[in-house]
């Protein structure tokens, strides 16, 4: 019998979720762009590049053939970074099971996608490319999670959001286990907005944390970081409602404050790490602006999704006339328009209600 479940993307998070499903005794196929990752999974039952020191079950197999990964599947999870998502999606559209609407599709990618009309949410953009069967049926999975922890069985909660409740429940049942709690939501737009925008706040948080511990100033402390976290959540909510969020609980539950908190504070957070590297390694000195940074982002050695998100959030804030000083200020830093200490001082002035 052919494998009915595929994950497209063999990065850390895609591999972790594939492992979760395979650990339940199900055969899972994961698509990797890199042959070395495919071979490592198939020959050694590990993904030492993206998820080191984690033993993968023998029921998890890998392929570099995207048609093999996409066609004939009952469940398909898109898990590639946002900058590669549309190219990956387009390569799967010829799969018969997708053309005929037989596959239930989820996506775990966080961020925004570019279009001629500006940045858009991921699900609505994917719906424009997929056959009409899939409109309002895709599932968006997010939550306060790290691949390093989920793959090792640390208790974690996720949200499976869809406008088709039965599809949300299908993926909830596929993923959940005693240590991975999965909840359903109808607020697909709100969950997506929170997932993307929190990465921007996390870069700012990491940067401020590094400034705080460096001794460059005596004006920052733990309370300042909590202030940044709370103000960041306000910005996420503003953006979410502007983009069509429908439930305030989205932002007060794990998809909002939960995901923001872990992304800002966890040692596993790549965006937090990048924020610290801006201060401790002066990592931006090698780049002219944010577009130069994005075009050469592979040089960093890890992928901070918040860089692209910061560019798009700034555009969306301008479009919807939203006051988002953390997000827009962080974008100015990445674009080499502003220095970090100037950013901190401007934030303090903005927060200081006169």
C-alpha positions as CSV (number, residue, x, y, z in Angstrom):
1,X,0.0,0.0,0.0
2,X,1.4,3.4,-0.9
3,X,2.3,6.0,1.7
4,X,-0.7,8.3,2.3
5,X,1.0,11.1,4.3
6,X,3.6,13.5,3.1
7,X,5.5,16.5,4.5
8,X,7.0,18.8,1.9
9,X,10.1,20.3,3.5
10,X,12.8,18.5,5.5
11,X,13.8,21.4,7.7
12,X,13.7,21.1,11.5
13,X,10.0,21.7,11.9
14,X,8.9,19.7,9.0
15,X,11.0,16.8,10.2
16,X,9.7,17.1,13.7
17,X,6.1,16.9,12.7
18,X,6.8,14.0,10.3
19,X,8.4,12.2,13.2
20,X,5.4,12.9,15.4
21,X,3.1,11.2,12.8
22,X,5.5,8.4,12.1
23,X,5.9,7.7,15.9
24,X,2.2,6.8,15.9
25,X,2.9,3.9,13.6
26,X,2.0,5.6,10.3
27,X,4.2,5.6,7.2
28,X,5.3,9.1,6.3
29,X,7.2,10.4,3.3
30,X,9.1,13.7,3.6
31,X,10.3,15.7,0.6
32,X,13.8,17.2,0.8
33,X,15.4,19.6,-1.7
34,X,18.8,18.3,-0.7
35,X,20.0,14.8,-1.6
36,X,22.3,14.7,1.4
37,X,19.4,15.2,3.8
38,X,17.3,12.5,1.9
39,X,20.2,10.0,2.2
40,X,20.8,10.8,5.8
41,X,17.1,10.1,6.7
42,X,16.9,7.0,4.5
43,X,20.2,5.4,5.5
44,X,20.8,6.6,9.0
45,X,17.3,7.5,10.3
46,X,18.4,11.0,11.2
47,X,18.4,14.5,9.8
48,X,21.7,15.6,11.2
49,X,21.7,18.9,9.3
50,X,18.5,20.4,10.5
51,X,17.5,18.2,13.6
52,X,20.7,16.7,15.0
53,X,20.8,14.1,17.7
54,X,17.2,13.0,17.1
55,X,16.6,9.4,16.0
56,X,13.9,9.1,13.4
57,X,11.5,6.1,13.1
58,X,12.0,3.6,10.3
59,X,8.5,4.4,9.1
60,X,9.7,7.9,8.0
61,X,11.2,7.9,4.5
62,X,12.6,10.7,2.4
63,X,12.6,11.6,-1.3
64,X,13.8,14.4,-3.5
65,X,11.1,13.7,-6.1
66,X,8.4,16.2,-5.4
67,X,5.9,14.4,-7.6
68,X,6.4,11.2,-5.6
69,X,5.9,13.2,-2.4
70,X,2.7,15.1,-3.5
71,X,0.7,12.6,-5.6
72,X,-1.7,10.1,-4.2
73,X,-1.6,11.5,-0.7
74,X,-4.5,11.7,1.7
75,X,-2.7,14.2,3.9
76,X,-0.1,16.7,2.7
77,X,1.7,19.3,4.8
78,X,3.6,22.1,3.3
79,X,6.6,22.9,5.5
80,X,9.0,24.9,3.4
81,X,10.2,28.5,4.3
82,X,7.9,31.3,3.1
83,X,10.4,32.4,0.4
84,X,10.2,29.0,-1.3
85,X,6.6,28.2,-0.7
86,X,5.0,29.4,-3.9
87,X,7.6,27.6,-6.1
88,X,7.1,24.4,-4.1
89,X,3.3,24.7,-4.4
90,X,3.4,25.3,-8.2
91,X,5.5,22.1,-8.6
92,X,2.8,20.1,-6.9
93,X,-0.2,21.3,-8.8
94,X,0.1,18.6,-11.5
95,X,-0.4,15.9,-8.9
96,X,-3.6,14.0,-9.8
97,X,-4.8,13.8,-6.2
98,X,-4.5,17.6,-5.9
99,X,-6.1,18.3,-9.3
100,X,-9.0,16.1,-8.2
101,X,-9.3,17.6,-4.7
102,X,-8.7,14.3,-3.0
103,X,-5.9,15.5,-0.6
104,X,-6.4,17.3,2.7
105,X,-3.8,20.1,2.8
106,X,-2.2,21.8,5.8
107,X,0.6,24.4,5.9
108,X,3.0,25.2,8.7
109,X,5.0,27.9,7.0
110,X,5.1,31.3,8.8
111,X,5.3,34.7,7.2
112,X,3.7,36.6,4.3
113,X,3.9,36.1,0.5
114,X,4.5,38.8,-2.0
115,X,1.9,39.7,-4.7
116,X,1.3,42.4,-7.2
117,X,-1.1,43.9,-4.6
118,X,1.4,43.8,-1.8
119,X,2.0,41.2,1.0
120,X,-0.7,38.6,1.5
121,X,-1.4,35.9,4.0
122,X,-0.2,32.4,3.1
123,X,-3.5,30.5,3.0
124,X,-5.3,32.9,0.8
125,X,-2.4,33.1,-1.6
126,X,-2.2,29.3,-1.8
127,X,-5.9,29.1,-2.5
128,X,-5.5,31.3,-5.6
129,X,-3.2,28.7,-7.1
130,X,-4.9,25.5,-5.9
131,X,-8.1,24.1,-7.6
132,X,-11.4,25.5,-6.3
133,X,-12.0,22.5,-4.2
134,X,-9.5,23.8,-1.7
135,X,-11.0,27.2,-1.1
136,X,-11.8,27.7,2.6
137,X,-10.6,24.1,3.3
138,X,-6.9,24.5,4.0
139,X,-5.6,24.0,7.5
140,X,-3.1,26.4,9.1
141,X,-1.0,24.9,11.9
142,X,0.8,27.1,14.4
143,X,1.6,27.5,18.0
144,X,4.4,28.0,20.6
145,X,6.6,25.2,19.5
146,X,10.2,24.3,18.7
147,X,11.2,21.4,16.6
148,X,14.0,20.5,19.0
149,X,11.5,20.0,21.8
150,X,8.6,18.5,19.9
151,X,10.8,15.8,18.4
152,X,12.0,14.9,21.9
153,X,8.5,14.6,23.3
154,X,8.4,17.9,25.4
155,X,4.8,18.8,26.1
156,X,3.6,21.4,23.5
157,X,0.4,22.9,22.2
158,X,-0.6,23.7,18.6
159,X,-3.5,25.3,16.9
160,X,-5.0,23.8,13.7
161,X,-7.1,26.6,12.1
162,X,-9.5,26.1,9.2
163,X,-12.7,27.4,7.9
164,X,-13.7,23.8,7.3
165,X,-13.9,22.4,10.9
166,X,-13.7,18.7,9.8
167,X,-10.3,19.3,8.2
168,X,-9.0,21.0,11.3
169,X,-10.2,17.9,13.3
170,X,-8.5,15.6,10.8
171,X,-5.1,17.2,11.3
172,X,-5.7,17.5,15.0
173,X,-6.2,13.7,15.2
174,X,-3.3,13.0,12.9
175,X,-0.8,15.0,15.0
176,X,-2.0,14.8,18.6
177,X,-0.5,12.5,21.2
178,X,-0.3,12.6,25.0
179,X,2.5,15.2,24.8
180,X,1.4,17.2,21.7
181,X,-1.9,18.9,22.3
182,X,-3.7,20.2,19.3
183,X,-6.7,22.5,19.4
184,X,-9.0,23.7,16.6
185,X,-9.8,27.3,15.5
186,X,-11.9,29.0,12.8
187,X,-9.7,32.1,12.9
188,X,-7.4,31.3,10.0
189,X,-6.4,34.9,9.3
190,X,-5.8,35.8,12.9
191,X,-3.6,32.7,13.6
192,X,-1.6,33.4,10.4
193,X,-1.0,37.1,11.3
194,X,0.1,36.2,14.8
195,X,2.5,33.5,13.5
196,X,4.2,35.8,11.0
197,X,4.3,39.1,13.1
198,X,5.7,37.5,16.2
199,X,9.0,36.7,14.4
200,X,9.5,40.4,13.9
201,X,9.0,41.2,17.6
202,X,11.3,38.3,18.5
203,X,14.2,39.9,16.5
204,X,13.6,43.2,18.4
205,X,13.4,41.2,21.7
206,X,16.7,39.5,21.0
207,X,18.4,42.7,20.1
208,X,17.2,44.5,23.2
209,X,18.2,41.5,25.3
210,X,21.7,41.7,23.9
211,X,21.9,45.4,24.6
212,X,20.7,44.8,28.1
213,X,23.4,42.2,28.9
214,X,26.2,44.0,27.1
215,X,26.3,46.9,29.5
216,X,25.9,49.5,26.7
217,X,23.2,51.2,28.6
218,X,21.6,51.2,32.1
219,X,18.1,52.0,30.8
220,X,17.0,48.4,30.0
221,X,16.1,45.5,32.3
222,X,13.8,42.5,32.6
223,X,10.8,44.8,33.0
224,X,11.7,46.5,29.7
225,X,11.6,43.2,28.0
226,X,8.2,42.5,29.4
227,X,7.1,45.9,28.2
228,X,8.4,45.1,24.7
229,X,6.5,41.7,24.8
230,X,3.2,43.3,25.8
231,X,3.6,46.2,23.3
232,X,4.5,43.7,20.6
233,X,1.4,41.7,21.3
234,X,-0.7,44.9,20.8
235,X,1.0,45.4,17.4
236,X,0.2,41.8,16.4
237,X,-3.4,42.3,17.4
238,X,-3.7,45.5,15.4
239,X,-2.3,43.8,12.3
240,X,-4.4,40.7,12.8
241,X,-7.7,42.7,13.0
242,X,-6.6,44.7,9.9
243,X,-6.1,41.5,8.0
244,X,-9.4,40.0,9.0
245,X,-8.9,38.2,12.3
246,X,-12.3,37.2,13.8
247,X,-11.6,36.0,17.4
248,X,-9.9,38.0,20.1
249,X,-9.0,34.7,21.8
250,X,-6.6,34.1,19.0
251,X,-4.3,36.6,20.5
252,X,-4.8,35.7,24.2
253,X,-4.3,32.0,23.6
254,X,-1.3,29.9,22.5
255,X,-1.4,31.1,18.9
256,X,-0.9,34.7,20.1
257,X,0.8,35.4,23.4
258,X,2.0,31.8,23.8
259,X,3.8,31.7,20.4
260,X,5.1,35.2,21.0
261,X,6.5,34.4,24.4
262,X,8.4,31.2,23.4
263,X,9.8,32.8,20.2
264,X,11.1,35.8,22.2
265,X,12.5,33.9,25.1
266,X,13.6,30.4,24.0
267,X,17.2,29.6,23.3
268,X,16.0,27.7,20.2
269,X,14.5,30.8,18.6
270,X,16.3,31.7,15.4
271,X,14.7,35.2,15.3
272,X,15.8,35.9,18.9
273,X,19.2,34.7,18.0
274,X,19.4,37.0,15.0
275,X,18.4,39.9,17.1
276,X,21.3,39.1,19.5
277,X,23.7,38.7,16.6
278,X,22.8,42.2,15.4
279,X,24.3,43.6,18.6
280,X,26.9,41.0,19.5
281,X,28.3,40.2,16.0
282,X,27.3,43.4,14.2
283,X,25.9,41.0,11.6
284,X,24.2,43.8,9.6
285,X,27.4,45.5,8.7
286,X,27.9,43.1,5.7
287,X,24.6,44.2,4.1
288,X,23.6,47.4,2.4
289,X,19.9,47.1,3.2
290,X,17.1,44.7,3.9
291,X,16.8,43.6,0.3
292,X,20.5,42.8,0.2
293,X,20.1,40.9,3.4
294,X,17.2,38.8,2.0
295,X,19.0,38.1,-1.2
296,X,22.0,36.7,0.7
297,X,20.2,35.3,3.8
298,X,21.7,31.9,3.2
299,X,25.1,33.3,4.3
300,X,23.8,33.7,7.9
301,X,23.8,29.9,8.5
302,X,20.3,29.8,9.9
303,X,17.0,31.2,8.7
304,X,15.4,34.1,10.6
305,X,11.9,34.3,9.0
306,X,11.3,37.6,10.8
307,X,13.6,39.4,8.3
308,X,11.2,39.0,5.4
309,X,8.2,39.4,7.7
310,X,9.6,42.8,8.9
311,X,9.7,44.1,5.4
312,X,6.1,43.0,4.7
313,X,4.7,44.2,8.1
314,X,6.1,47.6,7.4
315,X,4.3,47.7,4.0
316,X,1.0,46.5,5.6
317,X,1.3,49.0,8.5
318,X,1.6,51.8,6.0
319,X,-1.3,50.4,3.9
320,X,-3.7,50.1,6.8
321,X,-2.3,53.2,8.6
322,X,-1.4,51.2,11.7
323,X,0.9,52.5,14.4
324,X,3.5,49.7,14.9
325,X,6.7,51.3,16.2
326,X,8.4,48.1,17.2
327,X,7.8,46.4,13.9
328,X,8.5,49.4,11.6
329,X,11.5,50.5,13.7
330,X,13.0,47.0,13.5
331,X,12.5,47.1,9.7
332,X,14.4,50.4,9.6
333,X,17.3,48.8,11.5
334,X,17.4,45.9,9.0
335,X,17.3,48.4,6.2
336,X,20.2,50.3,7.7
337,X,18.1,53.4,8.2
338,X,18.4,53.4,12.0
339,X,20.8,52.2,14.7
340,X,19.7,49.9,17.6
341,X,20.2,52.4,20.4
342,X,18.3,55.1,18.4
343,X,15.5,52.5,18.1
344,X,15.4,51.9,21.8
345,X,15.3,55.6,22.6
346,X,12.5,56.2,20.0
347,X,10.5,53.4,21.5
348,X,10.8,54.9,24.9
349,X,9.6,58.2,23.6
350,X,6.7,56.5,21.8
351,X,5.7,54.6,24.9
352,X,5.9,57.6,27.3
353,X,2.3,58.8,27.3
354,X,2.3,62.6,27.8
